[in-house]
Amino acid sequence: MHNNTDLIQRDLANLWHPCTQMKDHEWLPLVPIKRGESVWLEDFNGKRYLDAISSWWVNLFGHCNPRINDRIKQQLDSLEHVILAGFSHEPVVELSERLVEITPKGLNRCFYADNGSSAIEATLKMSFHYWRNKGQHQKTKFITLANSYHGETLGALAVGDVSLYKETYAPLLMEVITVPSPDNYFRETGETKIDYSTRMFKHMEAALEQHAHETCAVIVEPLVQCAGNMRMYHPVYLKLLRKACDKHGVHLIADEIAVGFGRTGTLFACEQADITPDFICLSKGLTGGYLPLACVLTHDRIYQAFYDDYENMTAFLHSHSYTGNPLGCAAALATLDIFRQDDVIENNKKLSTHMGIAVAHLQDHPHVAEVRQQGMILAIEMVKDKANKTPYPWQERRGLKVYQHALEQGALLRPLGNVIYFMPPYVITPEQIDTLATIASEGIEIATKEN
């Protein structure tokens, strides 16, 4: 019979965990999980944790969801995997049809990858290769927003801008053009979000004026810069960006890996600006948090630039071994079925309203600079000085104190620096949201009371 202590010892003897300074685990215990159900994770001692961050933003409809389980079990009995070059299978065809149906109008070609970063890599190559096939060899650069994040592989890292992840590897990365972010955290007192995001667009316009001739694409996370401390901006920016990309002959890449599938209040964040990007990247919630799968959708104009006789060498020769994996596709189809059969988006509106009310009191906390929300993403930013938004020194790791308190109280709240956020599965109840709000409030009190 396993217990927490036994599993921790065995783990630390062999594992190297992601996004972790392993030395921390000399004093910060690992949490081994035995089973999951709905919003709950349970360890080997029977202690339960409310998964407030959807296990890195992937879980939409709870752990061990019976409907997703059943679809995967059925698929497992007929086909687990087959090469997708020269072969096909029913789940990937059906999933492609469904994705074309629900994504912004005009995106009708699906290219599959294994995970979010891989989707970004494929998209960057696809955009660059499109211009090359069109004879525009001078187009080799990408424009990106400050504080953005698109993954950890080298191409994805290059087009991101969170120094914590990027700085060390800078010598390995391609150069990009970085434009100030439109995130509303820095707007002037009394300035509306729409006005600020509009004002900040002038930086993007200037970059396009200057660099469009050498630029393949602009890449953005629509509405929320998730790993960049859950900073948020107004949809007007996306509207202006779509027009400007068209005007200057540059692709628009929408990285909806974290914000897609209902997170921002609509099925896809781009819907709130009523735009169709040239590429949309999807992963994370695509399989309801079950299996690694990603999809890049683009339109026929891009696709046709690669459609040619083989000897002309214009094909997109990019691949992953597990491209279009049938089990992943089955999980994705079950996830899309839940969206279709249940009133998920409408129900999320009620839950997000409740979430906002549950933490509203924190707006007045002396060490909370901002409580911000976009649909089912809510973030609370702790600061040393509220008046001028002076951050706590990162070395103090104040957010970690909230994390530790939450674990003691039976919740998984994994902060981004000094930003505490809720990004729960959509099956959370209003009562569970209230519990999270209480735990977060207590944790913030503990984390901010020390000098």
C-alpha positions in Angstrom: 0.0 0.0 0.0 1.5 3.3 -1.1 1.5 6.4 1.1 2.6 10.0 0.5 6.0 9.7 2.1 7.0 6.6 0.2 6.0 8.0 -3.1 7.8 11.4 -2.4 11.0 9.5 -1.6 10.8 7.4 -4.8 9.9 10.5 -6.8 12.8 12.6 -5.6 15.3 9.8 -6.3 14.5 9.9 -10.1 12.3 12.7 -11.3 13.2 16.2 -12.5 10.0 18.2 -12.3 8.9 21.0 -14.8 9.2 24.7 -14.0 10.7 23.8 -10.6 13.9 24.6 -8.6 14.2 21.0 -7.3 16.1 22.2 -4.1 12.8 23.8 -3.0 11.6 20.3 -2.3 14.0 20.0 0.6 11.5 22.1 2.6 8.4 22.3 0.3 6.7 18.9 0.2 5.6 17.4 -3.1 2.0 16.5 -3.3 1.5 13.0 -4.7 -2.0 12.5 -6.2 -3.7 9.1 -6.1 -7.0 10.0 -7.9 -9.1 12.8 -9.2 -12.8 13.4 -9.4 -14.6 16.5 -10.7 -12.7 19.6 -9.2 -10.9 17.4 -6.6 -7.5 15.9 -6.5 -6.9 13.4 -3.7 -3.5 12.3 -2.2 -2.5 8.9 -0.7 -3.6 10.0 2.8 -7.1 10.8 1.6 -6.6 14.6 1.8 -8.4 16.5 -1.0 -7.4 19.6 -3.0 -9.7 21.8 -5.0 -8.0 22.2 -8.4 -8.4 26.0 -8.8 -6.0 26.2 -11.8 -7.3 23.3 -13.9 -4.0 21.5 -13.6 -2.1 24.1 -15.7 -5.2 25.4 -17.4 -6.1 22.2 -19.2 -9.0 20.6 -17.4 -12.4 21.9 -18.4 -15.0 19.5 -17.2 -13.4 17.9 -14.1 -11.1 15.0 -13.5 -12.2 11.5 -14.6 -15.2 12.9 -16.4 -17.4 9.9 -17.2 -18.3 11.2 -20.7 -14.7 11.7 -21.8 -13.6 8.5 -20.1 -16.2 6.5 -22.1 -15.2 8.0 -25.4 -11.5 7.2 -24.8 -12.3 3.6 -23.7 -14.4 3.0 -26.8 -11.6 4.4 -29.0 -9.0 2.3 -27.2 -10.7 -0.9 -28.3 -10.5 -0.1 -32.0 -7.4 2.0 -32.8 -4.8 3.6 -30.5 -2.6 5.2 -33.1 -1.6 5.3 -36.8 0.7 7.4 -38.8 -1.1 10.4 -40.2 1.2 10.8 -43.3 -0.6 8.9 -46.1 -3.1 7.4 -43.7 -6.2 8.8 -41.9 -8.8 7.7 -39.4 -12.3 8.6 -38.3 -11.7 10.5 -35.1 -9.2 13.0 -36.7 -11.6 13.6 -39.7 -14.6 14.2 -37.4 -12.6 16.4 -35.1 -11.3 18.5 -38.0 -14.9 19.0 -39.3 -16.0 20.0 -35.9 -13.2 22.5 -35.3 -13.8 24.1 -38.7 -17.4 24.5 -37.7 -16.8 26.2 -34.3 -13.7 28.3 -34.9 -13.9 31.8 -36.5 -15.3 31.8 -40.1 -12.9 30.9 -42.8 -10.5 28.7 -40.9 -10.9 25.5 -42.8 -7.6 23.6 -42.7 -6.4 21.7 -39.6 -2.8 20.8 -39.0 -2.1 18.7 -35.9 0.7 18.7 -33.3 1.4 17.2 -29.9 1.2 20.2 -27.6 0.9 24.0 -27.4 4.6 24.8 -28.0 4.6 22.4 -31.0 1.6 24.2 -32.5 3.4 27.5 -32.2 6.5 26.1 -33.8 4.5 24.7 -36.7 2.6 28.0 -37.2 5.8 30.1 -37.2 7.3 27.8 -39.9 4.1 27.8 -41.8 3.8 31.6 -42.0 7.5 32.0 -42.9 7.3 29.2 -45.5 4.1 30.7 -47.0 6.0 34.0 -47.8 8.9 32.0 -49.1 6.7 30.0 -51.5 5.3 33.4 -52.6 8.8 34.6 -53.5 9.0 37.0 -50.5 12.3 35.7 -49.1 12.9 39.0 -47.2 10.0 38.2 -44.8 11.8 36.4 -41.9 10.8 38.3 -38.7 7.9 38.2 -36.2 6.3 40.9 -34.2 5.3 40.1 -30.7 3.9 41.8 -27.6 5.9 42.6 -24.5 5.1 40.3 -21.6 3.7 37.6 -23.9 4.3 33.9 -23.6 3.9 31.2 -26.3 5.7 28.2 -24.9 9.2 26.8 -24.0 10.6 25.4 -27.2 13.1 27.7 -28.9 10.9 29.2 -31.6 8.0 29.6 -29.2 10.4 31.0 -26.5 11.8 33.5 -29.1 8.4 35.1 -29.8 7.5 35.2 -26.1 8.8 38.0 -23.7 8.7 36.7 -20.1 12.3 37.1 -19.1 12.0 34.5 -16.3 11.8 31.8 -19.0 13.6 33.5 -21.9 16.6 35.4 -20.6 18.9 32.3 -20.0 18.4 31.0 -23.5 18.7 34.4 -25.3 21.8 33.5 -27.3 20.0 30.5 -28.9 16.9 32.5 -30.0 16.0 34.3 -33.2 15.5 38.0 -33.0 12.0 39.4 -32.9 10.4 42.8 -32.9 8.7 43.4 -29.5 6.0 46.0 -29.1 4.6 47.4 -25.8 1.7 45.4 -24.5 -1.8 46.9 -24.4 -2.6 45.3 -21.0 -4.8 47.5 -18.9 -2.7 47.3 -15.7 -0.8 50.5 -16.6 -3.7 52.6 -17.8 -3.9 56.2 -16.4 -6.3 56.9 -13.6 -9.7 57.5 -15.1 -8.7 56.1 -18.5 -11.1 53.5 -19.9 -9.8 50.1 -20.9 -10.9 50.7 -24.5 -9.1 54.0 -24.6 -5.9 52.6 -23.2 -5.8 49.6 -25.5 -6.5 51.9 -28.5 -3.8 54.3 -27.4 -1.3 51.5 -27.0 -2.0 50.3 -30.6 0.0 53.2 -32.0 3.2 51.2 -31.0 2.0 48.3 -33.1 1.0 50.5 -36.0 4.5 52.1 -36.0 6.2 48.7 -35.9 4.2 47.5 -38.9 4.9 50.7 -40.8 8.6 50.2 -40.3 8.9 46.4 -40.5 6.0 45.0 -42.5 8.3 44.4 -45.5 10.4 41.9 -43.4 7.7 40.6 -41.2 5.9 37.2 -41.6 3.4 37.6 -38.8 2.2 39.3 -35.7 1.6 36.7 -32.9 -0.6 37.5 -29.9 -2.5 35.8 -27.0 -6.0 37.3 -27.5 -7.3 39.2 -24.5 -5.2 37.6 -21.7 -1.5 37.3 -21.4 -1.7 34.2 -19.2 1.8 33.3 -18.1 2.6 37.1 -18.2 0.8 37.4 -14.8 -2.7 37.1 -16.3 -2.6 40.6 -17.7 -5.7 41.6 -19.8 -6.5 43.9 -22.6 -9.6 45.1 -24.5 -10.9 43.4 -27.7 -10.6 46.7 -29.6 -6.9 46.0 -29.9 -7.6 42.8 -31.9 -9.9 44.6 -34.2 -7.3 47.3 -34.9 -4.6 44.6 -35.3 -6.6 42.6 -37.9 -7.1 45.7 -40.0 -3.5 46.7 -39.7 -2.2 43.2 -40.6 -4.4 43.3 -43.7 -3.2 46.7 -44.7 0.5 45.9 -44.3 0.3 42.3 -45.7 1.3 40.5 -42.6 -0.2 37.4 -41.1 -2.0 37.4 -37.7 -1.5 34.5 -35.4 -3.9 34.0 -32.5 -2.4 31.9 -29.8 -5.6 30.6 -28.1 -3.9 27.7 -26.4 -4.7 28.9 -22.9 -7.7 31.3 -23.7 -9.6 29.1 -26.1 -12.6 26.8 -25.3 -14.6 29.1 -23.2 -12.0 30.6 -20.8 -12.6 34.2 -21.7 -16.4 34.1 -21.8 -16.8 33.1 -25.4 -15.8 29.8 -27.1 -12.8 31.6 -28.6 -11.4 34.9 -27.5 -11.2 36.2 -31.1 -15.0 36.2 -31.2 -15.1 39.1 -28.9 -13.4 41.2 -31.5 -15.3 39.6 -34.4 -12.1 38.8 -36.2 -10.7 35.8 -38.0 -6.9 35.4 -37.6 -4.8 33.8 -40.4 -3.8 31.1 -37.9 -5.4 30.0 -34.6 -3.4 27.7 -32.3 -5.4 25.4 -30.0 -4.3 22.9 -27.3 -4.7 22.6 -23.5 -8.5 22.5 -23.1 -8.9 20.9 -26.6 -8.9 17.4 -24.9 -10.6 18.5 -21.7 -7.2 18.1 -19.9 -6.8 14.4 -20.8 -4.2 13.9 -23.5 -1.6 16.0 -25.3 -3.0 17.3 -28.6 -2.8 20.5 -30.5 -4.3 21.9 -33.7 -3.3 24.8 -36.0 -6.2 26.1 -38.1 -5.6 28.3 -41.1 -7.5 29.3 -44.3 -7.3 28.2 -47.9 -5.1 31.0 -49.1 -2.3 29.7 -46.9 -3.0 26.1 -47.7 -3.0 26.7 -51.5 0.5 28.2 -51.4 1.8 24.8 -50.4 -0.4 22.8 -52.8 1.9 22.0 -55.8 3.8 19.3 -57.7 6.3 17.5 -55.4 9.3 18.4 -57.4 8.7 22.1 -56.8 9.6 21.5 -53.1 6.9 23.7 -51.6 5.3 21.1 -49.3 5.2 21.7 -45.5 7.4 18.9 -44.4 6.8 19.2 -40.7 5.7 16.3 -38.5 5.3 14.8 -35.1 5.1 11.1 -34.4 1.8 11.3 -32.5 0.1 13.8 -34.9 -3.6 13.4 -34.8 -3.5 10.6 -32.3 -6.9 8.8 -32.2 -7.1 8.7 -28.4 -6.4 12.4 -28.2 -9.0 13.1 -30.9 -11.6 10.9 -29.1 -11.0 13.0 -25.9 -11.4 16.2 -27.9 -14.6 15.0 -29.5 -16.1 14.1 -26.1 -15.1 17.6 -24.9 -16.8 19.3 -27.9 -19.9 17.1 -27.2 -20.1 18.5 -23.7 -20.0 22.0 -25.1 -22.7 21.2 -27.6 -25.0 19.3 -25.2 -24.6 21.4 -22.1 -25.1 25.1 -22.0 -21.5 25.6 -21.0 -20.9 29.2 -22.1 -24.1 30.5 -20.5 -23.4 28.6 -17.3 -19.8 29.9 -17.2 -21.3 33.5 -17.3 -23.1 32.8 -14.0 -20.0 31.2 -12.5 -17.7 34.1 -13.6 -20.1 36.6 -12.1 -20.1 34.7 -8.9 -16.3 34.6 -8.9 -16.1 38.3 -9.3 -18.5 39.0 -6.4 -16.7 36.5 -4.2 -13.4 38.4 -4.3 -14.7 41.9 -4.8 -13.7 42.8 -1.2 -10.0 42.3 -2.2 -10.1 45.4 -4.4 -9.8 47.5 -1.2 -7.0 45.4 0.3 -4.0 47.7 1.0 -1.6 45.3 -0.8 -3.8 44.4 -3.8 -3.1 46.6 -6.8 -5.9 45.1 -9.0 -8.5 42.4 -9.2 -9.1 41.7 -12.9 -11.2 39.2 -14.7 -12.0 37.9 -18.2 -14.6 35.3 -18.1 -13.4 32.2 -16.2 -10.0 33.8 -15.5 -9.7 35.9 -12.4 -6.4 37.4 -11.1 -5.4 39.2 -7.9 -2.1 41.1 -8.1 -0.3 41.7 -4.8 2.0 44.7 -4.5 4.2 46.3 -1.8 2.7 49.8 -2.5 -0.9 50.1 -3.8 -0.7 53.8 -4.7 2.0 53.5 -7.3 1.8 49.7 -7.9 5.4 49.0 -6.6 5.8 45.3 -6.8 7.2 43.2 -4.0 10.8 42.0 -4.7 10.5 38.7 -6.5 13.0 37.2 -4.1 10.5 37.4 -1.2 8.2 34.9 -3.0 5.0 36.2 -1.5 2.9 34.2 -3.9 4.4 31.0 -2.6 3.1 31.8 0.9 -0.4 31.9 -0.6 0.3 28.6 -2.3 1.4 26.9 0.9 -1.6 28.2 2.9 -4.0 27.0 0.1 -2.5 23.5 0.2 -3.0 23.4 4.0 -6.6 24.4 3.5 -7.2 21.9 0.7 -6.8 23.9 -2.5 -4.4 24.1 -5.4 -3.7 27.8 -6.1 -0.3 28.0 -7.9 0.6 31.6 -8.3 2.4 33.5 -11.1 4.9 35.4 -9.0 2.8 37.7 -6.8 -0.4 37.1 -8.8 -2.9 34.7 -7.4 -5.4 33.5 -10.0 -8.5 31.3 -10.3 -8.8 29.4 -13.6 -11.0 26.5 -12.4 -12.7 23.6 -14.3 -16.2 24.7 -15.5 -17.8 22.1 -13.2 -17.0 24.1 -10.1 -19.9 25.2 -7.9 -20.7 28.6 -6.5 -20.1 27.2 -3.0 -16.6 25.9 -4.1 -15.8 29.3 -5.5 -16.7 30.9 -2.2 -14.3 28.4 -0.5 -11.5 29.4 -2.9 -12.2 33.1 -2.3 -11.9 32.6 1.5 -8.7 30.6 1.2 -7.2 33.1 -1.2 -8.1 36.0 1.0 -6.6 34.4 4.1 -3.4 33.5 2.1 -3.1 37.1 0.8 -3.4 38.3 4.4 -0.6 36.0 5.6 1.6 36.8 2.6 1.3 40.6 2.8 1.4 41.2 6.6 5.2 40.6 6.9 7.5 43.5 6.0 
